[in-house]
């Protein structure tokens, strides 16, 4: 069975093999091919890497979304293609893979120009001294790029993380009750609408409304319906 360096390497293989359009991936077909490959690994008693399982779950989720008649829409009212994120990650992986291929070609050309005797033993000595012989000997450009990709993703996650700021507003029920008393004392009565004129924001209005409800409950003020719609008059009880 052909070996692949990761799940995206496998997906690119399917796309190139069947000459599929990477910008219009037939998600149902490629999901079936991907799951079939994983089942073959399980049949051969080969452990399936967690990254393959994660991508398989992602493909099935996208496939389910594609079957929903009503697609999600963005802020501008355009339909959101569930395959968009997968396409972008495949394009990024293809770019890294192409770069790796170019580096392999350059390495092959350089090996013809310079004598490379003793490099393996030197690497082994360096690895032994640094106590990372296994890591260094198994190091590949693909692993290095994958690590770099994870660092970039972690950085972008920190940049896009949502932070909730707790704001303590200077409004209290007691202060707003005093405010309501002062307005009523000026003219003897006031309208419900007038109580909320000139307030600073929504929170200010909510605290004022709660203050009014408490005053009504304690029978400190009275409210009466006047002519017209939503025309309430408030006076001292």
N, C-alpha and C positions, 0 to 999 in steps of 0.2 A: 504493500500500500504506500502510495506517495506520502511523504512527510511534509508538513507545512510548519512554518515558524510561528504561526498564530492564527486566530480566527479570521482576521482581515486578509491574511495571505490566502486562506482557503476561499473566501468570498471572491477575491480578485481572480483566483483560478477559475471559478465557475463563470464569472463574467467574461473573461477572455476566451475560455473554452467554447462557450455558446454564443460568443460575439454579441453580448447584451449591451444595451445603452446604459452606462453608469448613471446617467441623469434621469433615467426612466426605468428603474429596476423592476422587473416582474417579481414582486416580493413573494408571491405564492410559490413559484417555481424554485427560487433560490433558497427559500426556507425549507422546502422539502428536500432539496439536495444537501443542505447543511445538516439537517436532522438525520438523513440517511447515512452521511459520513460518520456522525457521532455514534449511530447504532452499530456501524461496522467496527468502530474502535471497541465498543462494549462487548461485541461478539468475540473479538480477539483478546478479551480480558486486558485491554489497555486502559489505564486510568485516563479519564477525560479531564483535561485541565479546567480549572474554574473559569478561566477567561472564555473558553469555548462554550461552557454552559451559560455564562452571562450573555454572550452574543446570541445564543440560541433563544433564550428567553426574550431578548430584545426583538428578534425577528418575528417571533410569535405574537408579541404585543403589537408590532407594526402591522402584521397581517390581519389581526383582529380589528384594528382601527380602520384599515382599508375596506373592510366589509361593512362598516357602519354607513348607512345611507347619508346621514347628515354629518359632514366633516366639520372639524373645528375651524374657527375663523380668527384672523388676527385683528388688531385694533382698526385696520383700514377696511375690514370686511372681506378680505381675501381668504380663500380656503387654505388651510395649513396642510402641506403634504407631510404625512407621517414619516416618509422616507428621507426627508431633507437632512436630518442630523446624521443618519447612516451614510448618505451619499457624501457629505462633507468629510466624515472620518475616513471613508474609503479613499477619497481623493488625497487626503493628507498622508495616509499610509502609502499610497501609490507614489507620491512624491518622495517620501523617505526611501522607498524601495528602489526607485530610479537612481537616487543619489548613491545608494549603496552599490548598485550595479556599476555606476560610473567609477566609484572608488575601487571596485574590484578590477576593472579594466586598467585603471592607472597603476594599481599594485602589480598586475601582471606585466605591464610594460616596464615598470621600474625593476622588477626582478630580473629582466633580461639585460639590464644595463649595469647593475651593481651586484657584486658578489655578496651572497647572503649567508655564508657559512658561519656557524656559531651563534646565530640569532636565537635559536631554540634554547640552547644551553644558557645564554645570557638572560633570557626571559625567566628561565627557571630559577636562576640565582637571585634575580631581583625579587621574584615572587616569594622565595624562601626567606629572604631578609625582611621583607615587609609583612610576613606571616599571612599573605593573601594569595598563596600560590594557586589554589584551586580557582579562585575568582579570576585571577589574571590570565591563567591559561585558558579558561573558558570564555574570556571576554570577546564579544563580537561587536561590530559597529551597530548591528540591529539592536542588541541589548542596550547599548549606549544611547541610541536614539529613542528607544522606548522609555528609558529612564528620564531623558530630557523632556519627552512628551508629557510624562506624569508630573514633572516639576512645573511645566507651563500650565497644565490643567489645574494643579493645586493653586498656583498663583492667580489664575483667572477666577477660580472659585472664591478665593479670599476677596478679590476685587468686586465680584458680583454678589457677595453675600449680603443678605438683608439684615439690617440692624434696627432694633426697635428702641426708640428713645422715650424714656419716661419723663413727662413734663408735669411739673406741679403748678397748677394754675392758682392765682391769688384770689379766687372767688370762693366765698363761703355762704352757707344758707343764712347765717345770722346777718351778714353784711347786706345780702340782697333783700332780706325782710325789712331792714332799716331803709333801704333804697325804695321799696314799695310804699312804706309808711310816708316817707317824705313826699313822694309824688302825689299820694292821695290827699295829704294835708294841704297842698297848694290850692287845689280846686274843690276839695271835698269828695270828688269822685274822679275816676279815670277809666279809660277803656283798656280792654285786654291788649289790644294792639300797641297802645302807647307804652306799656310797660317794657316792651321789647325793642323800642326804637333807640338807636344809639348804642346798643350792646356791642361788645368787641368781637365776639365770635360765637360759634355754635355752643361751645362748652359754657360760656357766659350765659347764653339763653337757657340752657338746660338747668343750670343751677338756679336761675331766676324762677323758672317754672316750678321746680321742686319747692322753692321757698314759698311760692304762692299757694301750692297745694297744702303745705303744712299750715299756713295761716288760715286757709279755709277750714281745715280739719280742726284747728283749735278755736275756730269761730272768732278770729281776730278781724277778719274782713268778710264781706258778703259779696256775692256775685249775682247779677240779674240779667236776664235776657231782654234786650231791647229790640226795636223794629229792625228788620233787615237780617241778612244772613251773616252769621258769625259776629254778631254785634253784642258784646258782653260789656256790662258796666260793673266796675268794682268800687266798693266804698267800705268805710269802716263799719264793723258790725255794731 
